[in-house]
Amino acid sequence: MFRRRRGAEDFADEIQAHLALEADELEAEGLSPEEAHRRARVAFGNVVAAQESFQLKSRVFWFDNLLRDLRFALRQLQKSPGFAATVIATLALGIGANTTVFSIVDAVLLRPLPYHQPQRLAEIQSSDVGQVYESNDVSYPDFFDWRAQNHSFEQLVSYHDTSYTLTGVERAVHLDGEVVSAGLLPLLGVQPQVGRGFSAADEKQGARVVLISHALWVSQFGSEPSIVGRTVHLSGDAFTVIGVMPNSFRFPVTAPKNSFWTTLAIDNEPHNPGTANRGMHFLTVIGRLRPGVSVAQADSDMKAIAKRLAREHPNSNAKHPSARVQGELAVLLGDTRTLLLVVLGAVGMVLLVACGNIANLQLARMRGREREIAMRAALGAARARIVRQLMTESLVLGITGGLAGCLLALVSTPLVLRILPPGVPRAGDASVNLAVLGFALGISLLCGLVFGTVPALIASRTNLVEALQAGGRAQIGGRDWLRSAVIVGQVALGIMLTSGAGLLLTSFLKLTHANEGFNPDHLVTYRFETPDSRYEHTRPEFYRQYFQKLRGLPGVEAASGSVFPPMGGDEADLSFENPEQPVPEGQRPSAIVDIVAPEFFRTMQIPFLAGRDFSDADTEQSPQVMIVSEAFARKFFPGENPLGKKLRPGASSDARGPQWRTIVGVVGDVRRYATDRDMTPIQYLPASQLSRWCCLTTVARTAMDTLSLEPEAAKLVASMDSDIPVTDVHTMDDLIGLQLTQPRFAMVLLATFAGLALALTLVGLYGVMVYSVSRRTQEIGVRLALGASRGAVMQMVLCQAVVLVGVGIAIGIAATMASASVLRSMLYGTGARNPIVLALVCVVVALTGLLAAYLPSLRASSIQPMQALRNE
Amino acid sequence: MTTQRTAADRISLLQGTLDVLILKTLVFGPRHGQGIARSIQRQSEEVFFVDHGSLYLALQRLEDKRFISAKWGVSENNRKARYYSLTAKGREHLAEKTTEWQRLTRAMELILGGKRAPDVEEA
């Protein structure tokens, strides 16, 4: 397209031919050869000029110019390596940080779900009207009614987590999986790689079919296609494998390790079927919207159904009289969204600060080159050429910085992924990809263009005469307020970032130093299944023996078990009857429940406030008992002694149904999640009286290195039942750390970005001050000559910096106050407007600013008046 | 000795005239750049002085517009030279321009020659 029709050499040849022909002719007219050549040359005029104008008219001259500009730019940048290095490093930091964060945001927020037409997937939750705390999960009967009665969804599918032990293979393994309804695969638009999906018949009572993951197929079944139709044993039950899912299949996307999917027939047990209990809320429901149906339309459809159900079944549904439909991606992201947006905002601010610096550096540099540019203009360079020349320099810087930033991103993305909270969906798939690299390159080009154009345009407007005369003291005042505005903006952004980081740091410190209500030191937890097929009735006895043996192991100081241990991430809410405050069934109070073995409180070191612990003497036949937490006593028995009171929590173990239980003890409160803001009321029930509740997570306090218990414990469990693998071995400190990863992640990133922003602001302010002082050398010289003291000169320069920083701080405080609410959901133990944090931040920023101004002021005060005056 | 006049006698070419003159020169067959320059100077009785920089620029321009085409050849005294020849499009353009010039010079002549020309406005 830009093929040159004729080369410069060809043209030069033609001119040479012309000169030769002319000389020939002149010779023929009688001149001597030398004279003829001289005349021919004179007659032709300026050969070089002709060649040059040929170049200019040539179609590709712009390309030649570009190359020339590039070479020139590189030469110019070589001449000021400090400037070039600062700009490139600044850009690399800004773009590298942005690219890293964008890689993660892209994977988590922007990429669609890996299913067919994911925008039509929605989650339906049951909801209350106005009440704060009520589970959003759905019960089976409600789900069946929703599925049958709605007009908005093509498919509606329920699911909940489960886990089984796979036996009959080399070594029994613990597997996580999902219990789903039959429509799952059509709803997601996914086909099994081998075999078939679920059919409606697979939901019928007694059906035991399972789809297995590709990973399980490979690891346990040697990728044999003959697996389809075979029987496998999961926790003692026989399941028929009907298919293998593709390698890329994840469902739910938050559980990438799921190994199998089975149908809700599992929950349809002959006695006490979960599928018939309208009060048991433990399902997540998703649906595929019919074409053309919006989330809002589906929402009102489902709300109407939920309202009708609440009227028909007041006992079970009064607390869930409504429903809510949300896009699946939105639900999945939850509060991760806030976190990522805050981080993205922070990194954007860093980029702004970086760009501000580059703009200021460029402006200062342009100022230094005023004379050079004026000279070139005086020598005949067109204004457009000068602008292009300067822009080429900026683009070179921008692209180099961009490439350096990409390299930085490639290095830092894996590092950031490592500190990313484990709950962030799909983060495992994050990587620096083409879209992200395009994004980075786009930013760097934009930076180069914007911060090259403005100074270049200003420079090209330089008044030639003024710039050249009087030693180049011509000033263009407008640029100074521009530079000052940039600094003020940087300081303001620095305040916002640093105060955000300060708040997160404060909140994180509060979290890590919070009293958990128990002593997490030297506590180890692990799980194993006790499948119903063998332990449905013998569970209490099994556990009694097991804990007895465990406590006998060397190094074990105390040991017990809990179905929902603190920091474990699981919990259940259980309603109860209080005879002193009779209310209709649907409006009974509820509280978090934990089902524990004896010595749980001693093991955890949860203080006993009154009464006694559970013991092995509390059996299904003995009087039924329970223990409550302090917060429970305060909430439900204010001003009374709860000991001896009777309640009937809605948990049963056999056909007798829920039993009246006597409160025999009151214990201290514990924090169930490391990020809980309040201590929640808890009711504790004895595992020995609820044999059907499975399974206890072991908690053991050891005298030695915590995890060294693992092999001994695994051996102990295997000695009691060789088909039970021990899984999820963690120290309590690890579990707490795991729950704090999100706040830690936010804090570390924001603190990094705040530090970056402050460092960049320091560099920027320093540059501005140095420049301003060098420009005022003469003025300062005059002042000194007229008797100003050096202290006064220093003060004058510092004053200038103080004004800039002061205005920046004022704007920063205002902006921080205005945007405080963004962080609120991420803060614990501190308000979003914490005056102490803000004051500290202001001091830090002010000190940073003064530091940046100190050296230039020192330089100003050491100016020699005579020299300064002579120089000009 | 030399047939060229002194600089003071020469008239610089009017804007846009060089192209027409080049095309006209080529009517009689292919020529190289130096030949074209000589020919224009000679035919104008040395009134027109051709600036060679402009000449080659004009040749380039005409080539770009496909009024002329060029290829390397050998001159009568055995020198390599780039020969330009008129294309059909160039011929057409020349005819057009020639008419235009004739009308212009006639009008100029009418005015500068002092004769009244009733139809000047039309021109």
Interface residues (C-beta under 8 A of the other chain):
Chain A: R5 R6 F11 D13 E14 I15 A17 H18 A20 L21 E22 D24 E25 E29 G30 A43 F44 G45 N46 A49 A50 S53 F54 K57
Chain B: M1 T2 T3 H32 G33 Q34 G35 A37 R38 D51 H52 G53 Y56 L57 Q60 R61 D64 S75 N77 R79 K80 A81 R82
